Amino acid sequence: MVYTRTGDTGQTSLLNGKAPLLKDSLRIETCSTIDELNSHIGMLRDLLDGHNAEQLTDIQKCDCSISGSTLAAGDEATVEKFKVPMIHEADVEALEKTMDAFDADLPTMRNFILPGGHPAISQAHICRTRSGDGRAHGIRLAVDEAVPAITIRYLNRLSDLLFMLARWTGHPAERTGNAMRGPGLKVRMPLTSKAFKHLMARSSASGRMVSLSNYICNQFKKTV
C-alpha cells in the first residue's frame, strides 16, 4: 500500500522503527534534498539525450543509497541488519576518474562560469547546487547524529563532477581520441544580432564574458 496515513500528522519513521520524526526534521530534509537532486539528475540524463546515461544512472543509484537507505536507516545496526546498500570508496574514486577525463579534455579555466548556453548545461549546474545543499545538510546533521563520513565526501565530489560535466558539455571543440566523447550539443543558438547583444549585456556589465559565453560568441560569429 502506498499510503499509510501516518504522515498526516506531519510525522514519519525511520527504518530502525524508533520514535517518529517530524517531516521537517534535519534528517528528513537531508533525505528530501538528495531525493530532489536525484530527480534533477534524471532530467539532466534526459536532456543529454543518451550521452553519459550509464554514468548518471550509477550516480542516481548512489544517491538512492544515501537518501533512501543509509540516512533513512537511522543507525549502523539497522544498516547491518537489513543489508542496506552503502556508498563505497570505489564510488568516490569513480567520480574522480571521470573528472580527470573531463579535465584532460578541457582548456584551463581562467574565468568564472556563467550557467547557461543549453538546457543540459543549465540543468547540470542546478544539479551541482542541489548536491551542495545536500552536502551542507549532511554536515549539519553529522554534528548531532550518525552520518557516514563517506556520504559527505561523495556529495562533495559529486558537486565537483557536475561542475566539470557542465563545462565539458558546453565546450564546442571536437573531442577525438578520447575514451569519453562529449555530447556535441549545439550551443550555436539561432539568436538575432540584437538578441545576442542583449544576452551578452545581461551576462556581464563589464563586457568581459566568462568562458562558456565566449565559446557561444565565437560559434555564433561563425554562423552569421
C-alpha positions, 0 to 999 in steps of 0.5 A, a space after each residue: 500500500 502506498 499510503 499509510 496515513 501516518 504522515 498526516 500528522 506531519 510525522 514519519 519513521 525511520 527504518 530502525 522503527 524508533 520514535 517518529 520524526 517530524 517531516 521537517 526534521 534535519 534528517 528528513 530534509 537531508 533525505 528530501 534534498 538528495 531525493 530532489 537532486 536525484 530527480 534533477 539528475 534524471 532530467 539532466 540524463 534526459 536532456 543529454 539525450 543518451 550521452 553519459 546515461 550509464 554514468 548518471 544512472 550509477 550516480 542516481 543509484 548512489 544517491 538512492 543509497 544515501 537518501 533512501 537507505 543509509 540516512 533513512 536507516 537511522 543507525 549502523 545496526 539497522 544498516 547491518 541488519 537489513 543489508 542496506 546498500 552503502 556508498 563505497 570508496 570505489 564510488 568516490 574514486 569513480 567520480 574522480 576518474 571521470 573528472 580527470 577525463 573531463 579535465 584532460 579534455 578541457 582548456 584551463 579555466 581562467 574565468 568564472 562560469 556563467 550557467 547557461 548556453 543549453 538546457 543540459 548545461 543549465 540543468 547540470 549546474 542546478 544539479 551541482 547546487 542541489 548536491 551542495 545543499 545536500 552536502 551542507 545538510 549532511 554536515 549539519 546533521 553529522 554534528 548531532 547524529 550518525 552520518 557516514 563520513 563517506 556520504 559527505 565526501 561523495 556529495 562533495 565530489 559529486 558537486 565537483 563532477 557536475 561542475 566539470 560535466 557542465 563545462 565539458 558539455 558546453 565546450 564546442 571543440 571536437 573531442 577525438 581520441 578520447 575514451 569519453 566523447 562529449 555530447 556535441 550539443 549545439 550551443 550555436 543558438 539561432 539568436 538575432 544580432 540584437 538578441 545576442 547583444 542583449 544576452 551578452 549585456 545581461 551576462 556581464 556589465 563589464 563586457 568581459 564574458 566568462 568562458 562558456 559565453 565566449 565559446 557561444 560568441 565565437 560559434 555564433 560569429 561563425 554562423 552569421 
